[in-house]
Amino acid sequence: MRVGIFGGTFDPPHIGHLILAEEAWFQLKLDAVIIVPAGDPPHKRNRRLSAAASRVRMVKAAIVGNDHFVLSRVDVDRPGPHYTIDMVRLLRDSLPAGSELFFLMGSDSCVTCPTGTWPIVW
Protein backbone atom coordinates (compact mmCIF):
# COMPACT_ATOMS: atom_id res chain seq x y z
CA MET A 1 0.00 0.00 0.00
CA ARG A 2 1.33 3.45 -0.95
CA VAL A 3 0.15 6.13 1.45
CA GLY A 4 0.72 9.87 1.60
CA ILE A 5 0.67 11.47 5.03
CA PHE A 6 -0.19 15.16 4.96
CA GLY A 7 -0.07 16.86 8.34
CA GLY A 8 -0.64 20.52 9.08
CA THR A 9 -2.65 23.00 11.08
CA PHE A 10 -5.10 23.50 8.20
CA ASP A 11 -6.29 26.79 9.66
CA PRO A 12 -8.10 26.99 7.36
CA PRO A 13 -7.66 24.26 4.77
CA HIS A 14 -7.42 25.89 1.34
CA ILE A 15 -7.15 25.04 -2.33
CA GLY A 16 -3.35 24.87 -2.11
CA HIS A 17 -3.61 22.04 0.43
CA LEU A 18 -6.04 20.17 -1.80
CA ILE A 19 -3.93 20.64 -4.92
CA LEU A 20 -0.81 19.39 -3.13
CA ALA A 21 -2.64 16.32 -1.83
CA GLU A 22 -4.29 15.58 -5.18
CA GLU A 23 -1.08 16.01 -7.17
CA ALA A 24 0.84 13.80 -4.73
CA TRP A 25 -1.87 11.14 -5.01
CA PHE A 26 -1.70 11.25 -8.80
CA GLN A 27 2.05 11.73 -9.37
CA LEU A 28 3.17 9.19 -6.73
CA LYS A 29 0.40 6.71 -7.58
CA LEU A 30 -0.75 6.61 -3.97
CA ASP A 31 -3.58 4.43 -2.74
CA ALA A 32 -4.62 7.10 -0.25
CA VAL A 33 -3.62 10.42 1.27
CA ILE A 34 -4.16 10.65 5.02
CA ILE A 35 -4.80 14.23 6.07
CA VAL A 36 -3.91 14.92 9.70
CA PRO A 37 -4.89 18.21 11.35
CA ALA A 38 -2.37 19.03 14.08
CA GLY A 39 -3.77 19.03 17.58
CA ASP A 40 -1.27 21.11 19.55
CA PRO A 41 1.70 22.00 17.36
CA PRO A 42 4.51 23.19 19.67
CA HIS A 43 6.04 25.45 17.02
CA LYS A 44 2.79 27.43 16.79
CA ARG A 45 2.09 27.97 20.48
CA ASN A 46 2.63 31.71 20.14
CA ARG A 47 0.03 31.89 17.36
CA ARG A 48 -3.70 31.94 17.78
CA LEU A 49 -5.26 28.88 16.12
CA SER A 50 -8.85 27.84 15.58
CA ALA A 51 -9.94 25.05 17.89
CA ALA A 52 -8.79 21.61 16.75
CA ALA A 53 -12.41 20.44 16.48
CA SER A 54 -13.17 23.34 14.12
CA ARG A 55 -10.15 22.57 11.95
CA VAL A 56 -11.18 18.90 11.78
CA ARG A 57 -14.66 19.94 10.62
CA MET A 58 -13.18 22.25 7.98
CA VAL A 59 -10.90 19.49 6.63
CA LYS A 60 -13.80 17.04 6.60
CA ALA A 61 -15.88 19.49 4.57
CA ALA A 62 -12.98 20.19 2.20
CA ILE A 63 -12.39 16.52 1.32
CA VAL A 64 -15.99 15.31 1.15
CA GLY A 65 -16.56 13.27 -2.00
CA ASN A 66 -12.87 12.52 -2.55
CA ASP A 67 -12.48 8.79 -1.97
CA HIS A 68 -8.69 8.77 -1.86
CA PHE A 69 -8.46 11.36 0.93
CA VAL A 70 -8.81 10.08 4.50
CA LEU A 71 -9.14 12.30 7.57
CA SER A 72 -7.16 11.14 10.60
CA ARG A 73 -7.71 12.43 14.13
CA VAL A 74 -4.51 10.79 15.41
CA ASP A 75 -3.22 14.13 16.73
CA VAL A 76 -6.38 15.80 17.96
CA ASP A 77 -7.56 12.75 19.93
CA ARG A 78 -4.45 12.46 22.10
CA PRO A 79 -2.83 14.83 24.58
CA GLY A 80 -0.24 17.27 23.24
CA PRO A 81 2.17 18.63 22.43
CA HIS A 82 2.07 16.99 19.02
CA TYR A 83 5.29 16.39 17.15
CA THR A 84 5.21 15.30 13.52
CA ILE A 85 7.57 12.41 14.12
CA ASP A 86 5.18 10.90 16.70
CA MET A 87 2.20 11.28 14.37
CA VAL A 88 4.04 9.55 11.52
CA ARG A 89 5.07 6.68 13.79
CA LEU A 90 1.50 6.21 15.04
CA LEU A 91 0.13 6.13 11.50
CA ARG A 92 2.91 3.82 10.31
CA ASP A 93 2.07 1.37 13.10
CA SER A 94 -1.64 1.44 12.18
CA LEU A 95 -1.07 0.62 8.49
CA PRO A 96 -0.48 -2.80 6.93
CA ALA A 97 3.09 -4.07 7.22
CA GLY A 98 5.16 -3.13 4.21
CA SER A 99 3.21 0.04 3.43
CA GLU A 100 5.23 2.70 1.66
CA LEU A 101 4.84 6.08 3.34
CA PHE A 102 5.28 9.44 1.66
CA PHE A 103 5.35 12.47 3.94
CA LEU A 104 3.77 15.54 2.36
CA MET A 105 4.17 19.12 3.50
CA GLY A 106 3.59 22.56 2.15
CA SER A 107 6.47 24.81 1.20
CA ASP A 108 5.74 27.02 4.21
CA SER A 109 6.50 24.08 6.51
CA CYS A 110 9.68 23.11 4.66
CA VAL A 111 11.30 26.35 5.80
CA THR A 112 10.84 25.60 9.51
CA CYS A 113 11.05 21.80 9.51
CA PRO A 114 13.85 20.49 11.75
CA THR A 115 16.11 17.92 10.16
CA GLY A 116 17.90 14.86 11.39
CA THR A 117 15.08 12.74 12.80
CA TRP A 118 13.36 11.48 9.65
CA PRO A 119 15.55 8.43 8.91
CA ILE A 120 14.44 6.94 12.24
CA VAL A 121 10.81 6.80 11.10
CA TRP A 122 11.31 4.93 7.88
N, C-alpha and C positions, 0 to 999 in steps of 0.2 A: 504494500500500500504506500502510495506517495502522498504525503500530507504537508501542506503549507501551514505554518503557525504564524498568525499575524496578531501581535499584541500591541496595545496602545491605550491611551486615555480615551480616545474617540469622544472628544468633548468640544464640538459634536462630531459624529461621523459625517464625512462629506464625500463628494464625488471622487476626490483624489484617492481616498481610502479604497473605494469600491473599484476604481480603475486599477490600482495596484494589485488588489486581490484577484480581480478577474484576469488581468494580464499574466500574473504569476500562475494561476490555474491553467490557463491556456498554453503559455510558453513552456512551462515545466511539466506539462501533462500530468497535473496533480489529480488525485482522486477526490480530494476535498481541501478546502481552506478553512481552518479553525480560527475564528475571530475571537480574541480574548480581551475584553475591556479590563484595564488595570483597576484593581481595587484601591490600593493605597500606595501609589508610586512614591518611593522615598525622595527621588530627585525632583518631585513637583510639590513638595510639602509647603513651600513658600508661595504657591500659586493657588488661587481659588478655583476649585473644580466643582462641576455639577455632581450631585450625589451619584454614587456608583449605580444605584437602582435606576436612576434616570438615564444614565449612559447605556446601561444594558437595554432598556426599553428602546432607546434611539437606535442602537445597533440592530436590535431585533426588527424594528420597522424598516430599516435600510436594506436588510438582506431578505426580506420576505419574498417568496417566489423564486429564490435562487437556490436550487437543490444542491449545489456543490459548496455552498457556504454553510458553516455550522457555528453557532454561537456557543461559546464555553464560558461558564461562570466559575472556572477553577480559581481565579483570583478573588472575585468578589464574595465568594462563599467561604473564605477562610480568613483568619485574622492576619493583619498586616504587620509590618510593612511587606510589600510584595516586590520581590526581585525577579527580573526576567528569567534568570537562570533556574530559579525554583519552579516557575510556571512551566518552563520547557521540560524540566525533568518530570514533573507531575503528568503532563500530557504524554510524554514519551512512555512512561510506565503504564498509561491507560490504553495505549494503542497496541495492536497485534505485534508480536515479536517480528523483527525484521523490517518494520516500517521505515521508509526513508523520510526524514524530516527536513523541511526547508523553512528556515526562519526568515520571515518577511518583516521589513520595517521601512517606514517612510524616511525620506532624506533628512527630515528635521531631526529624527532620532539618531541617524548615523553620526551626526556631529558630536553628540554628547554620549554616545555609547562607550562604556569602558571596554577595554580589550584584555585578553589574556585568560579569560575563564571559559570561552566557548569550546575549546577542544575537549574539555572534561565531559560535556554533555553528550557529545556524539560518540 
